[in-house]
Structures are given as structure tokens and as C-alpha cells.
Amino acid sequence: MEANANKVDPTHRRLGSVFRRSGLSIGTRLAACFVVIVLSMIAGYVAVIWQFRQMAVPIQRLSNADQTPVAVVHVGHALIVSTTHV
């Protein structure tokens, strides 16, 4: 039982050696990971801004389409009010 407890999974050993072979200190690796995270966040923000700009034209088109029926209702209401006062 104790012999099995001391054995390390070969896959785990290979992954650990890949990171140790790079020769970079832990501080350098942490800084690189931090830079990758910040760049990923910036890329996400750029994608969100691009999507909002892509949606601006259809939103304006829908807003204009909504204003036309509202104007017709206002004209109809004005006609009804003016005919009842006559």
C-alpha cells in the first residue's frame, strides 16, 4: 500500500517538468499570466464596444419606425379633439 502512495502520476510529472524547463522564475511566469489576463479583458471590452456599435443602426431604425405610428396617433387625437369642440 505504501509503495503506491509514493508513485506520482507520469502525466503530472510531465506537466510539471514543462513549466520547470522554461527556466523562468515564478515572478516572471506570474507577470506573464497577469499580462495575458489583462489583454484578454481588453479584447473582451473591445468586442463589447464593437457589438454595441453594430447595434446602433438597427436601434435607430426601430426608434424611427416607432415614432411614425406615435405621430399618426397624435394627429388623430388632435382631429378628434378639434371636431368635438366645433
Secondary structure, DSSP 8 states (H G I E B T S, - for coil): -HHHHH---HHHHHHHHHHHHT---HHHHHHHHHHHHHHHHHHHHHHHHHHHHHHHHHHHHHHHHHHHHHHHHHHHHHHHHHHH--
